[in-house]
Amino acid sequence: MTRDEMFAYALGLPGAEDSTLHGGRCVRVRGHWIVNENQDSDALALALDRETVDFLMETEPQTYFQTPHFEGWPAVLVRFAAADDDRLREQIDRAWARRASTAQRRARGL
């Protein structure tokens, strides 16, 4: 998946909006970012719970990682070119679900 495909997928989710954060592009749901550009042009940040972040970094360290800036926060960097597309879509869905309203989650069967 490319950077643009990752943004396009996230923007296709209910309530997702194209926005900016610290001068970079991001996707927000209900005012909270779920996908965010990073200084590393080969990676984007995903807003996920810490348990998922730890699991992804442990099971796929070549794809999911953190820099000191993200350590201890519920976010992980993803090397999108190295990621399995289906698994990456699942993680974007998970980031969306954390920020979506109850009605939005119900509408998607969650």
Stockholm file with secondary structure:
# STOCKHOLM 1.0

chainA/1-110         MTRDEMFAYALGLPGAEDSTLHGGRCVRVRGHWIVNENQDSDALALALDRETVDFLMETEPQTYFQTPHFEGWPAVLVRFAAADDDRLREQIDRAWARRASTAQRRARGL
#=GR chainA/1-110 SS CCHHHHHHHHHTSTTEEEEEETTEEEEEETTEEEEEECSSTTCEEEECCHHHHHHHHHHCTTTEECCTTTTTSSEEEECTTTSCHHHHHHHHHHHHHHHSCHHHHHHTTC
#=GC SS_cons         CCHHHHHHHHHTSTTEEEEEETTEEEEEETTEEEEEECSSTTCEEEECCHHHHHHHHHHCTTTEECCTTTTTSSEEEECTTTSCHHHHHHHHHHHHHHHSCHHHHHHTTC
//
